[in-house]
């Protein structure tokens, strides 16, 4: 990381970023030599220093084919986007918080573990327990990514001469 002053190494701060995000982009190794990136809903589970991400999917498709071929994955999530405009200098930058990491992703086959993964996922989007229909479970694949490494980064509006840009109404 070039800008060490923007790096976030504190695990609690990294997890706070995850909690503020609503999409996780997962990058898999594509069959044609190109990376394959897919945005997914997710849930995170923390046990000590271990972080596990859960996703859901249809029962077939390119993503599952790629995971079966090579389970290594990279993930990225970001939030708090804000255009920061410096009026005197007439330039701008972007404020944000982000987390990038890597790990191994796998299909969860055990039914109890699949239910657990879906509950973790639902907990990310609903403050309280959310009852969902188990009728869709046979048509749903649950994926688990065990995070091996992760780093965070932020860019804040830390200058008094910066203005927050508000986009025009559409």
C-alpha positions as CSV (number, residue, x, y, z in Angstrom):
1,X,0.0,0.0,0.0
2,X,1.5,3.3,-1.1
3,X,-0.4,5.6,1.2
4,X,0.3,4.0,4.6
5,X,-1.4,6.9,6.3
6,X,-4.7,5.6,4.8
7,X,-4.2,2.0,5.7
8,X,-6.5,0.4,8.3
9,X,-4.9,-2.5,10.1
10,X,-7.2,-2.6,13.1
11,X,-9.5,-5.6,12.8
12,X,-12.4,-3.9,14.6
13,X,-12.2,-1.0,12.1
14,X,-12.1,-3.4,9.2
15,X,-15.2,-5.2,10.5
16,X,-17.0,-1.9,11.0
17,X,-16.4,-1.2,7.3
18,X,-17.9,-4.6,6.4
19,X,-20.9,-3.8,8.6
20,X,-21.5,-0.6,6.6
21,X,-21.3,-2.3,3.2
22,X,-24.2,-3.9,1.4
23,X,-22.3,-5.6,-1.4
24,X,-19.2,-7.7,-1.5
25,X,-17.4,-8.2,-4.9
26,X,-15.8,-11.6,-5.2
27,X,-13.1,-12.1,-7.8
28,X,-12.5,-15.7,-9.1
29,X,-9.9,-17.0,-11.5
30,X,-11.7,-17.2,-14.9
31,X,-11.4,-20.0,-17.4
32,X,-10.4,-17.6,-20.2
33,X,-7.4,-16.0,-18.5
34,X,-9.5,-13.0,-17.3
35,X,-10.6,-12.5,-13.7
36,X,-14.3,-13.0,-13.0
37,X,-15.9,-10.5,-10.6
38,X,-19.3,-10.9,-9.2
39,X,-21.2,-8.6,-6.7
40,X,-22.9,-10.6,-4.0
41,X,-25.0,-10.1,-0.9
42,X,-23.0,-11.3,2.1
43,X,-22.9,-11.9,5.8
44,X,-19.8,-11.9,8.0
45,X,-19.0,-14.1,11.1
46,X,-16.2,-13.5,13.5
47,X,-14.7,-16.0,15.8
48,X,-11.5,-14.7,17.6
49,X,-9.2,-13.6,14.8
50,X,-11.0,-15.7,12.1
51,X,-13.4,-14.0,9.7
52,X,-15.8,-16.0,7.5
53,X,-18.0,-14.5,4.8
54,X,-21.2,-16.3,3.6
55,X,-22.9,-15.8,0.3
56,X,-25.9,-17.4,-1.5
57,X,-26.3,-18.5,-5.1
58,X,-28.3,-20.5,-7.5
59,X,-27.5,-24.2,-7.7
60,X,-25.6,-23.8,-11.0
61,X,-23.7,-21.3,-13.0
62,X,-20.3,-19.9,-14.0
63,X,-19.4,-18.8,-10.4
64,X,-19.9,-22.3,-9.1
65,X,-17.9,-23.8,-12.1
66,X,-15.0,-21.5,-11.4
67,X,-15.0,-22.2,-7.6
68,X,-15.0,-26.0,-8.3
69,X,-12.0,-25.4,-10.6
70,X,-10.0,-23.1,-8.3
71,X,-11.3,-22.1,-4.8
72,X,-8.9,-19.1,-4.4
73,X,-10.8,-15.8,-4.2
74,X,-10.2,-12.2,-3.6
75,X,-13.0,-9.9,-2.2
76,X,-13.6,-6.2,-2.0
77,X,-16.2,-4.0,-0.4
78,X,-16.4,-0.2,0.0
79,X,-18.7,2.4,1.4
80,X,-19.0,6.1,2.5
81,X,-18.3,7.5,-1.0
82,X,-18.1,11.3,-1.0
83,X,-16.7,13.7,-3.6
84,X,-14.4,16.1,-1.9
85,X,-13.9,19.4,-3.7
86,X,-11.0,21.9,-3.0
87,X,-12.4,25.2,-4.4
88,X,-9.2,27.2,-4.1
89,X,-7.1,24.6,-5.9
90,X,-10.0,23.6,-8.3
91,X,-9.4,19.9,-7.8
92,X,-11.2,17.0,-6.2
93,X,-10.8,13.6,-4.7
94,X,-13.0,10.8,-3.4
95,X,-13.7,9.9,0.2
96,X,-14.3,6.3,1.0
97,X,-13.7,3.3,3.3
98,X,-12.8,-0.1,1.8
99,X,-11.7,-3.6,2.7
100,X,-9.8,-6.0,0.4
101,X,-8.9,-9.5,1.2
102,X,-8.4,-13.0,0.0
103,X,-9.2,-16.5,1.0
104,X,-10.6,-19.8,0.0
105,X,-14.2,-20.2,-1.0
106,X,-16.2,-23.4,-0.9
107,X,-19.7,-24.7,-1.3
108,X,-21.3,-25.6,2.0
109,X,-22.9,-29.0,1.7
110,X,-24.2,-29.8,5.2
111,X,-27.8,-28.7,5.6
112,X,-27.3,-27.3,9.2
113,X,-24.2,-25.4,8.1
114,X,-26.1,-24.0,5.1
115,X,-28.9,-22.8,7.4
116,X,-26.3,-21.2,9.6
117,X,-24.7,-19.5,6.7
118,X,-28.1,-18.1,5.5
119,X,-28.8,-16.8,9.0
120,X,-25.4,-15.1,9.1
121,X,-26.2,-13.5,5.8
122,X,-29.7,-12.4,6.9
123,X,-28.3,-11.0,10.1
124,X,-26.1,-8.6,8.1
125,X,-29.2,-7.0,6.5
126,X,-31.8,-7.3,9.3
127,X,-31.1,-6.1,12.9
128,X,-33.2,-8.8,14.4
129,X,-33.7,-12.5,13.6
130,X,-35.4,-12.7,10.3
131,X,-37.6,-15.8,9.6
132,X,-37.3,-16.9,6.0
133,X,-38.9,-19.7,4.1
134,X,-37.0,-23.0,4.2
135,X,-38.9,-24.0,1.0
136,X,-36.2,-22.3,-1.1
137,X,-33.3,-24.1,0.6
138,X,-33.1,-27.0,-1.9
139,X,-32.7,-24.4,-4.7
140,X,-30.1,-22.3,-2.8
141,X,-26.3,-22.8,-2.7
142,X,-24.5,-21.4,0.3
143,X,-20.9,-20.4,-0.1
144,X,-18.3,-19.8,2.6
145,X,-15.1,-17.8,2.2
146,X,-12.6,-18.2,4.9
147,X,-10.6,-15.0,5.0
148,X,-6.8,-15.6,5.0
149,X,-5.7,-11.9,4.8
150,X,-7.5,-8.6,4.8
151,X,-6.6,-4.9,4.8
152,X,-8.6,-1.7,5.0
153,X,-8.1,1.7,3.5
154,X,-9.8,5.1,4.0
155,X,-9.8,8.6,2.6
156,X,-11.4,11.2,4.8
157,X,-12.4,14.8,4.2
158,X,-9.6,15.9,6.5
159,X,-8.9,19.3,5.2
160,X,-10.7,22.5,6.4
161,X,-10.6,24.0,2.9
162,X,-12.5,21.1,1.3
163,X,-16.1,21.3,0.5
164,X,-18.5,18.4,0.3
165,X,-20.0,18.2,-3.1
166,X,-23.7,17.5,-3.3
167,X,-24.9,16.1,-6.6
168,X,-27.7,18.0,-8.4
169,X,-31.2,16.6,-8.0
170,X,-32.2,14.5,-11.0
